[in-house]
Amino acid sequence: MFSQKSIRDSFILQLVSASATLIVIFSVILYNYIKISIFEDITQELTKQASIIATSRTSALERMGVNIFDPSFNSINNPADIQVSVAIRVNQGNVTSFEHSERDGRKFLTIYFPLEKRQHHFISITKDISNTDILLTKILRNVLIINCSAIFLILFYALFLSRMLILPVRSLATKLASMNENFLQFIDIKNVPIEFQPLGNSINKLVERIQIFVNSQKELFIGAAHELKTPLAVMKTKNEVTLLKPRESEKYIETLKSNNQTINDMNKMIGNILEIGRQESAQFEKPILLDMIHFLKEQINNYTILAKMEEKHIAEEIPSKHYKIMIQPTLLMHILQNFVQNALKFSPKGGTVTIRAYSNKIGFHILVIDEGIGIDESKDLFAPFKRYGNQTGAGLGLFLAKSAADALGAKISLKNREDTQGTVATLCIPHKI
């Protein structure tokens, strides 16, 4: 089982860890700086005193190993915590050195200062640094207390800050939880922090798509019920009229044939409705990197065969330069297939359907141009169960095409040709979808 990760907990942990690390590093640097500064002053003082003694009391050096500190000597101030003597150090060389020591619970610092006229002889000055050590211990203790307090305050601040940062997310989650298919509303992003506005915009786009989907489904079901109810009522009426009185067998056969035709039309309509379900499943298809030029040429080959069967022609105006895009090919094929089928349906025999493609700064465009009767641009051509012209059909083709385009994030449109009679169906796929 994988443990759930909390952004809030991760934020608190990282903030406290980073802050504590910086505080510790800074405190260590500060403490060592203070310690070094204090001991540097002490060593400088001892070096200065040793230098004065070495240059001023050379006559007393003949007494080796005795204390040469003379209180009557007024050239230096000799505190009570300082002891001066002469020491012999064979292996040290002619250099100044310092040593730390501890006696009877007290700490001392000793300097060994070389005498120029006496080899291996050194002025030894020992200073009691117990008070200094106590002071440094107090400083260290205070630094630790300050560090613990600072880390605690940072932890408290991190808890407060993390709570404040996740409030917009909780607010959005609450608003989303209150929504259902019967209560959909857009989120007001004016009061949302700038960092969360892209999330709010994405949610609003999703709500808009859900609203369109729910409304289209309601419209589809209402239309389907109406479209199926009417032929059923006609069939029932025909049967009732036929059964009112005995008739010749030809009349019964005629009624049965008419009812069978009606049943066939209903089956086609039901098939189209099922196609909607299949298309919705295709919306979950994983996008692939598709070469649009290669894809169009393959589809045009199939449409050419279909056009010849209907005594019509397919012309192509496809660029040679390849254009690749991440897209769901099944949805794209549904749109293109609907465009071409409608164009062939409304074009006269011997007519030509032109498939054109080009790319500009807006996106990749696919146009299907026919030589049919044209359209009434004032009507909603993408509404379900809407039929135009004298052609048969369930009136769901353009509705399916529009649904597929919405799923792709693309735009489709239908316009009359400006050069002659006919219709131009356009699919515009943005460069990044």
N, C-alpha and C positions, 0 to 999 in steps of 0.2 A: 504494500500500500504506500502510495506516495503522500508525503506530508504536504498539507496546504501551506502555501507561502502567503504571508501578509505583507503588503506594501508598507503599511503603517509600522509593523514590527521591524521590517528591514530598514526603514528610514530612521527609526529611533536607534536601532543598533549601530548603524553606520555613523550617524551624527554623534552619538555618545562616544563611540570608539575613536573616531577621528579627533574629537575635541579632547578626550582624555589623553590620547597620545601626544597631541600638541602641548597640552598643559604640562605633562610629565617631562617632555623634552625641554620646554622652556624653563621649568623649575630646576631641572638638573643643571642646565647651562647657567642659570642665575645663581644657584647655590655654589657651584664651582667657581664662578667669577668672584663672588664675595669671599670665598675661602682663599682663593689665590691672591686677591687684593690684600686681605688681612695679613697673610703670611709673607707677602712681598714686602709690606711695610716693616714687618718684624725683621726679616732677613737684611733689608737695607740698613735698618738701625744697628743690628749686630755687626754687619760688615763695616759700617762707619766707626763704631766703637773699637772694633778690632784693629782697624787701620790706624787710629789715633794712638792706641796703646803700643802697637808695633813700632811706630816711628818715634814715640816720645819716651819710652822706658827701656831702651836698649841696654842701658847700664845695669838694669836689674836682671837681665837674662842670664847672667852667669850663675845664678842660683837656679839650677834646673829642677823642675818638678815642684816648686813652691808657688804659693799664691802671690802674685805680684800686684794684686789690686790694693792700692793704697788710698784710704779715704781722704788723706790730706792732699791728694793730687786734685787740683781744681780745674784741670783742663777739660774733664768730662764729668757728666752726671751719672753716678753709679747707683741705680735703683737697687732695692733690697732683694728683688727677685732675680738678680744677675750675679753670676760667679765667674771670675776670671782666673785663669791659670795658664801654665805652659805645659804643653803635651808633646810627647815624642811619637811620631807616626812614620815608620820607615817605609811602608809600602804605599803611601798615599801619593807621593809625588809633590811637586811644588805648586799645588792648586788649592783653592778654597773649597771647602765642603761643609755640608750640613747633615746632622743626624738627629733623629727623633728618639726619645727614650722615655721610660716610665719608671718611677720609683715611689713606693709608698702611696700608690693611688694618684699620684700627680704626674703630669706630663711636662717634658722639657724639650727644648730645641737647642742644640749645641752647634756653634760654628768653629771650624778649625781654619785659622788664618795663617798662612805661611810667613815665617820670619826670613827676611832676605839674607841676613848674615849668618844664620844658623841653619844648616841643612837638617832636614827631618824634624825641625822644631816648629811648633805652631802655637799661636795664641788661641787658647780655648775659652770661649765665652758661652756659658750655659744660661739660658733664660727659662723661667717657669712660665709655661703657656697654658696652665690649667684653666685659668679664667677665659682665655681665648677659646679653648676647646669647649668649655661650657656654653659660651656665647654661640659658637657654631652649632652646637647641639640644639640650643633653643631656636636658632634660625631654621634648622632643618625640621624641627618639630612643627614650627609655625607654617613652614612651606607645605608640609604634609597635610596639616589641618585645612589650609587654604585650598589645596588641590582637591581634597575630599569634598569640601563645601562647593567648590566650583563645579565638580563633576555632578554632584547632586542637583545643583541649580540648572545645569545643562540638561540633565535627564528630565527634570520638571518642565523646562522650556520645550524640550523635544516632544514630550507628551502633549503639551498644549498646542504646539505648532502642528503636529501631525493630526490632531483632532480638527484643527481649523482647516487644514488642507483637504481632508477627506469629506468635509461638510458638503461641498458642491456635488461630490459623487453620490453621497447619501441622498441629497435632495433630488438628483436626477433619478436615482434608483426608486425613491418613493413615488415620484411622478409616473415612472414607467410601470410600477407595480399596480397603480390605480387604474391603468388603462386596460381595456379589453376591446373585442371587435365591435361592441356597441357604444363604446366611449373612447374615442380617439381624439386627442387634441395635441397641438404643437406646443413645444416647450419654449417659454419666454427666455431667450438667452441674453437679454439686455442686462440682467442682474447677475449673470454667470461670469466668473473670472475669465480673463482673456485666454488663459491656458486651457480652459475647458470648453470654450466656445466651438472649436472644431468638433468635439464630441457631441455638443448640443446640436450643431448643424447636421451631423450624421444621423442623429436620432430623429430629427425633424424630417430628413429625407426618407428615412425608413418609415416613419409614420405616414408620410405622404404616399409612399408606395403601397403601404398596407391599406390606406383609405381607398386608393384607386383599385386595388385588388378586391377588397370587400365589396365596393360599389359595383365593380364589373361582374363579380360573381352573383350578386343579387340581381343585377340586370339580366345576366345570362340565364339564371334559373327562372326568373319571371318570364323572359322571352321564350325559353324552352317549354315551359308549361303552356304558354299561350299557343306556341306553334304546334304542339302536340295535341292540345285540346281541340283546336279547330278541325283538323282532318278526322279525328275520332268522332266528333259530332256529325260531320258530313257522312262518314261511313255508317253510323247508326241511323241517320235519317234515310239513307238509301236503302238500308236493309228493312227498315220499318215500312217504307213505301212499297218495296217489292213484295213484302209479305202481307200487304193489305188484302190482296185477292190473288187467286190463281193466275199464273201467267205462263206464257210459252217458255220453253227451256232456254231459248236464245236470250230472253230478258234476264233470266237468272245468271246465265254465263256472262252477260254484259256487265251486270252488277258486280259479280265476283272479280272480273278482270279489272274493273274500275277500283274496287277495294284493294286488290293486290297492288295496283300501281300506287295507290295512296300509302299502303304499307311499305312499299319500296322507298318512297320519298321519306317516310318517317324513319326508316332504317338508316338512310343516308344522313339525316339530321342527327340521329343518335350517334352515328359514327363520327360526325364532326364534333359533337359534344365530348365524346371519348378522346378525340384528338386533342382537345383542350387539356384534359388530364395528362396525356402523354407529354404535351408541351410543358406543362408545369413541372413535370419530373425532369425534363430536359434542362430546366433552369438550374438544377443542381449539378449539371455536368461540369466536369473540371475543364477550365479553359486550357487551350493548347496554343502553341505558337504556329499560326497558320499562314501559309503563303497565299494571300488573297488572289493574286494573278493566276497561280496554278489552280486554285480552287474554282475560280470562275470559268476558266477554260474547260475544266472537267465537266462542270454543270452545263455549260453551253453545248457540249457534245451530246449530252442526254436530251436537252431541250430541242436540239436540231432534229433528232429522230421523231420526237413528239410532234413538232411542227409539220414535218413532211406528211405524217399521217393525217393531219388536218388540212393539207394542201396550203400551208403557210410557210414563211421563211423566218430564219433567225439570223440577224446580223450582229456582229460584235465590233466594239470600239474599245479594246482593252490595251492599256499601255504594256510595253515590253519589260519595263523596269519592275523588278520584284518588290512587293510590299508585304511585310510580315507584321502580324499583330496577334496578341493574346486574346482569343475569343472562343466562345462555345460554338462549334461548327454546326451542331444540330439545329440550334435556334436560327443561325444564319441561313441554313438551307431552307427552313420553314418559310422565312420571309421571302427569299429569292424565288422559291417555288410558287408561292402564292402570287407574287408579282407577275411571273411569266405565265402562269395558268390563266389569270385574269386577262392579261394582254392578248393571249391566243384566243380566249373565249370571245372577246369583243372585237377582234380584228377580222375583217372580211377575208374570204378566200383569196389567195394570191397576195395577201398583205404581208408586211414585214414587221417583225418585232425586233427592235434594236436594244442590245444590252451594252451599256457604256459604263466605264469606270475611270475615275481620276482622283488625284489626291491634291489637297491644298492645305492652308494653315489651319482650317477648321477640322478637317478629318478626311477619311477615305469615303468617297461617294460612289454608290452604285445606282444607276438609272436604268429603268426598263420602260422603253418608249413604244407605244403601239399606234395603230392607225384606225382606232375604233371610233365610237360615237361621242367620246368625251364624257365628262362628268358634270354634275351640278355641285359646284364648289361651296355653295351655301349650306349644304346638308352635312350631317355628321356621317361621313362615309365609313368610320371605324366602329360604329355602334353594332352590336350583334343583331342578327336576324333582319338586317336591312338589305333589301334587294333593289337594284337599279337596272334599268334597261329591260329587255325582253328575255334575258337569259335565266335559266333555272339555277337553283342552288339553295343552300340553307342560309346564306347570308352571314357566314361566320369566318370566311377567309380573311378579310381585312381585319376583323377583330383579333384573330389569332396572330396575324402579322404584327399588329400594334402591341399585343401582349409580349411577343417575343422580342420586339425592339426595345420595349421598356425594360425587360429583363437584361438585355445587353447594355443598357445605358445609351442606346442609339436613338435616332430620330427618323421617322418616316413621314412622308407627305405625298399627296396626290394633287396634281395640277393639270390643267388643260394645256395642250401644246400651243405655242404662239405662232408657229410657222404654218401649221395645217391642222386638220382635225385629228384628234387623238388625245391620249392621256400619257403623262409622265409620272411614273411612280419612283420615288427617290428614297434611298436609305443612306443616312449619314452616320458613319461610325467615328467617334472621336479618336484622336491619336492615342490617348490613354484612357482606357475604360476598365 
